[in-house]
Amino acid sequence: MNSFAIASRRLRIAAALFRANAYHPDPCMIELVATAIEKAAAAFEAVPPGAYEELPHNVETAVTAAYARIEAEDYRVPAALVGYATEAVTGRPPVIELLNAASPQLALEDVQLYALRNTLIDHGHLASNDEEVLTATLKALMILHRKHASLARRIEIDNGRPCNVGKPAAEIYSRP
């Protein structure tokens, strides 16, 4: 399977995960976004094998539209889900940055999420031909990014507390 077909397969799974996990007061909005993700999948499918090394303009437009729709509102599903699907072509999966928490407990949570994400990527689960493994991996990454966003908000609040202002990041970040 070429990289465009892999990306299309992942995007179709991402659309199903979006439908199953997104929240919006108007269910039509969930369907609108899932359809945008499926349009991106169709754009990838339309690319002949070996035709391009990079995203053609129409494919990039479809992917950008899917991203924009997800980021326009809080659906409780991160746009990174689309990024993991397109990684098959771009070679660049979404990243999780360390958040530099002052609190050791929050720093530990941060490092654990970072390590888990890297483990999922490094063990090649995104490249699995098994539909269940791929679905479980994309779902795990979706949940992980959601937890990371929540943790980022908690760390921002905690780092802003008077006792933590100006305090360096917890020691756990400097360990090898």
C-alpha positions in Angstrom: 0.0 0.0 0.0 1.5 3.4 -1.0 1.7 6.3 1.5 -1.4 8.1 0.0 -3.5 4.9 0.4 -2.3 4.5 4.0 -3.2 8.2 4.7 -6.6 7.7 3.2 -7.2 4.5 5.3 -6.1 6.4 8.5 -8.4 9.3 7.7 -11.4 7.1 7.2 -10.7 5.6 10.7 -10.2 9.1 12.0 -13.6 10.1 10.7 -15.2 7.2 12.4 -13.4 8.0 15.7 -14.5 11.6 15.3 -18.1 10.6 14.9 -17.9 8.2 17.9 -16.0 10.6 20.3 -16.8 14.2 19.4 -19.3 16.3 21.3 -21.2 19.2 20.0 -24.7 20.5 21.0 -25.7 20.3 17.3 -25.0 16.8 16.0 -25.0 18.1 12.5 -21.7 19.8 13.2 -20.1 16.5 14.1 -21.3 15.1 10.8 -20.0 18.1 8.9 -16.5 17.7 10.4 -16.5 13.9 9.9 -17.5 14.5 6.2 -14.6 17.0 5.9 -12.2 14.3 7.1 -13.7 11.8 4.7 -13.3 14.3 1.8 -9.6 14.5 2.7 -9.5 10.7 2.6 -11.1 10.7 -0.8 -8.6 13.3 -2.0 -5.8 11.0 -1.0 -7.4 8.0 -2.7 -7.7 10.0 -6.0 -3.9 10.4 -6.2 -2.3 7.7 -8.5 0.3 5.5 -6.8 3.8 7.0 -7.0 2.5 10.3 -8.5 3.8 12.6 -5.9 6.3 12.8 -3.1 4.4 15.6 -1.3 0.8 16.6 -0.8 -0.8 17.9 -4.1 -2.7 21.2 -3.7 -6.2 19.7 -3.7 -5.2 17.1 -1.0 -3.5 19.8 1.1 -6.7 22.0 0.8 -8.9 19.1 2.0 -6.6 18.3 4.9 -6.4 22.0 5.9 -10.3 22.2 5.8 -10.6 19.2 8.1 -8.1 20.7 10.5 -9.8 24.1 10.4 -13.2 22.6 11.1 -11.9 20.6 14.1 -10.1 23.6 15.5 -13.0 26.0 15.0 -14.8 24.7 18.0 -14.1 22.3 20.9 -15.3 19.0 19.8 -13.3 17.2 22.5 -11.3 15.6 19.6 -7.9 17.1 18.8 -7.0 18.1 15.3 -3.8 16.1 15.8 -5.9 13.1 14.8 -5.8 14.3 11.2 -2.1 14.9 11.5 -1.4 11.3 12.5 -3.4 10.2 9.4 -1.4 12.4 7.0 1.9 11.5 8.6 2.1 8.6 6.2 2.8 11.1 3.4 4.3 14.0 5.3 6.6 12.0 7.5 5.8 14.5 10.3 3.5 13.2 13.1 2.0 15.8 15.4 4.2 16.6 18.4 3.6 16.9 22.0 5.9 19.5 23.7 7.0 19.1 27.2 5.2 21.7 29.3 7.8 22.6 31.9 5.7 22.3 35.0 7.0 23.7 38.2 5.1 21.1 40.2 6.9 17.6 40.3 3.5 15.8 40.2 2.3 17.7 37.1 5.8 17.3 35.6 5.6 13.5 36.1 2.2 13.4 34.3 3.7 15.5 31.5 6.7 13.2 31.0 4.5 10.1 31.1 2.2 11.4 28.4 5.3 12.4 26.3 6.8 9.0 26.7 3.6 7.2 25.9 3.1 9.1 22.7 6.7 8.4 21.6 6.2 4.7 22.5 3.1 4.5 20.3 4.9 6.1 17.4 8.3 4.4 17.8 6.8 0.9 18.0 5.2 1.4 14.6 1.6 0.9 15.6 0.6 3.6 13.1 2.0 1.4 10.3 0.0 -1.6 11.3 -1.9 -3.4 8.6 -4.3 -4.7 11.3 -7.4 -2.5 11.3 -8.0 -3.0 15.0 -4.4 -2.1 16.0 -4.5 1.0 13.8 -7.9 2.0 15.2 -6.7 1.5 18.8 -3.5 3.4 18.1 -5.3 6.4 16.6 -7.9 6.3 19.5 -5.0 6.2 22.0 -3.3 9.1 20.4 -6.5 11.1 20.3 -7.1 10.5 24.0 -3.4 11.3 24.8 -3.6 14.7 23.0 -6.9 15.5 24.8 -5.2 14.7 28.2 -2.2 16.7 27.2 -4.4 19.7 26.4 -6.1 19.4 29.8 -2.7 19.0 31.5 -1.4 22.1 29.7 -4.3 24.1 31.2 -3.6 22.7 34.7 0.1 23.5 34.4 -0.6 27.0 33.2 -2.7 27.6 36.3 -0.3 25.9 38.7 2.8 27.7 37.2 0.9 31.0 37.7 0.4 30.4 41.4 2.5 32.9 43.5 4.6 30.1 45.0 5.5 28.8 41.5 6.1 32.1 39.7 9.7 32.3 38.6 10.3 28.8 39.8 12.3 26.6 37.4 10.7 23.5 35.8 10.7 20.4 38.0 13.9 18.4 38.2 12.3 15.4 36.3 12.7 17.3 33.0 16.5 17.4 33.4 17.0 13.7 34.0 18.4 11.7 31.1 
